[in-house]
Amino acid sequence: MIRRCQALDIPRILEIEYVSFKQDDVYSEDLLRFLCAYCNDHSYVYVTSGGVVGYIITCIEGNAAHVISIAVAPGYRRRGVGRALLCTALQLLATGKVAEVFLEVRVSNTPALSLYRAAGFEISEMIKSYYGDGEDGYRLVLRDKKRAREFCLDVKEKLHQV
């Protein structure tokens, strides 16, 4: 089940951050709390009977949706959870609420890049030394409403038993 992010989800989101990202990339608890509240209309958690297993924080910036962070707990990866969460942001584009969805990702994050390419994202720029450890990042953008709709159409069908 996907539902909006709540303050009580922050400790678990922080745990997922720690096992998903390099130490320098982990957001502080205070920043996560702020983002969950400030961007609440478009930030979600994926919940199973075991609790929160993934999250996405998306903020609206002008006429764009910025995916600030998305991650899935290791035991739930490659089961469609990330895809389902990403679709919450893509629906903003598909329904015309924004003109584009964008995000930043490490150039070495092959699994994430694979997901984003499957959704139709394209590299809009490479950002030198974007991450704290000096690694470059890509800014990816998706502006194609039809592609966003198509990617999300079969989320429920492809979502493996979680």
C-alpha positions in Angstrom: 0.0 0.0 0.0 1.2 3.5 -0.8 0.2 6.4 1.5 1.4 9.9 2.2 4.6 10.3 4.2 3.9 11.1 7.9 6.2 12.3 10.7 6.0 8.9 12.3 7.7 7.4 9.2 10.8 9.4 9.5 12.9 7.0 11.7 12.2 4.2 9.2 12.9 6.4 6.2 16.2 7.3 7.8 17.1 3.6 8.3 16.4 3.0 4.6 18.6 6.0 3.7 21.5 4.5 5.7 21.4 1.2 3.9 20.7 2.7 0.5 23.1 5.6 0.2 26.7 6.5 1.0 27.1 8.1 4.4 27.7 11.6 2.9 24.4 11.3 0.9 22.1 10.5 3.9 19.8 13.3 4.8 19.6 14.3 8.4 16.5 13.4 10.4 15.6 17.1 10.7 15.8 17.6 6.9 13.8 14.5 6.2 11.2 15.7 8.7 11.1 19.1 7.0 10.9 17.6 3.4 8.1 15.1 4.5 6.1 18.0 5.8 6.9 20.7 3.2 6.5 18.4 0.2 3.8 16.3 1.9 1.3 16.4 -1.0 3.7 14.4 -3.2 5.8 12.4 -0.8 4.8 8.8 -0.1 5.8 5.6 1.7 5.3 2.0 0.6 3.9 0.0 3.5 3.6 -3.7 3.9 2.5 -5.7 6.9 6.1 -5.3 8.1 6.0 -1.5 8.0 7.6 1.1 5.6 9.8 -0.6 3.0 10.3 2.3 0.6 9.7 6.0 0.2 9.8 8.9 -2.3 10.0 12.6 -1.6 8.9 14.8 -4.4 8.7 18.6 -4.2 7.0 20.9 -6.7 9.4 23.6 -8.0 7.6 26.0 -10.3 6.2 23.9 -13.1 8.4 20.8 -12.4 8.3 17.9 -9.9 11.7 17.3 -8.3 12.3 13.8 -7.0 14.4 14.7 -4.0 14.9 11.1 -2.8 13.7 7.6 -3.5 14.8 4.4 -1.9 13.7 0.9 -1.1 14.8 -1.4 1.7 17.3 -4.0 0.4 14.9 -7.0 1.0 12.2 -5.4 -1.1 14.2 -4.3 -4.2 13.5 -5.6 -7.7 9.9 -6.3 -6.7 8.2 -3.3 -8.2 8.2 -1.1 -5.1 10.5 1.6 -6.5 8.6 1.5 -9.8 5.3 2.1 -7.9 6.8 4.9 -5.9 8.3 6.5 -8.9 4.9 6.5 -10.6 3.5 8.8 -7.9 5.8 11.5 -9.3 5.2 10.5 -12.9 1.4 10.9 -12.4 2.0 14.6 -11.8 3.4 14.8 -15.4 0.9 12.4 -16.9 -2.0 14.4 -15.5 -0.6 17.8 -16.6 0.0 19.1 -13.1 3.7 19.7 -14.1 5.6 20.0 -17.3 8.5 17.8 -16.3 9.9 15.5 -13.6 13.5 15.7 -12.8 16.0 14.1 -10.4 19.7 13.7 -9.7 21.5 10.3 -9.5 25.1 9.1 -9.1 26.7 8.2 -12.5 27.6 4.9 -10.8 24.1 4.0 -9.6 23.4 1.4 -12.4 20.2 0.0 -10.8 18.6 3.4 -10.4 19.7 4.5 -13.9 18.1 1.4 -15.3 14.7 2.2 -13.6 14.8 5.8 -14.7 15.7 4.9 -18.3 12.8 2.4 -18.4 10.5 5.2 -17.3 11.8 7.4 -20.1 14.1 9.8 -18.3 16.9 11.3 -20.3 20.2 12.8 -19.2 19.8 16.6 -19.3 23.3 17.3 -17.8 26.2 15.8 -16.0 27.0 17.7 -12.8 30.7 17.5 -11.9 31.5 16.5 -8.3 27.8 16.7 -7.3 28.1 14.3 -4.4 30.1 14.9 -1.2 32.7 12.3 -2.1 33.4 14.0 -5.4 31.4 11.6 -7.7 29.6 13.2 -10.6 25.9 13.1 -10.9 23.4 13.1 -13.7 20.4 15.3 -13.8 17.7 13.3 -15.5 14.4 14.8 -16.9 11.2 13.4 -18.2 8.8 15.6 -20.2 6.9 13.0 -22.2 3.4 12.7 -20.7 2.6 9.7 -22.8 5.8 7.9 -21.7 5.0 8.6 -18.1 1.5 7.2 -18.5 2.7 4.1 -20.3 5.4 3.3 -17.6 2.8 3.5 -14.9 0.0 1.6 -16.6 1.1 -1.8 -15.6 2.6 -1.0 -12.1 -0.1 -3.1 -10.4 0.3 -6.0 -12.8 4.1 -6.1 -12.5 4.3 -5.5 -8.8 5.5 -8.8 -7.4 4.2 -10.1 -4.1 5.8 -7.9 -1.5 
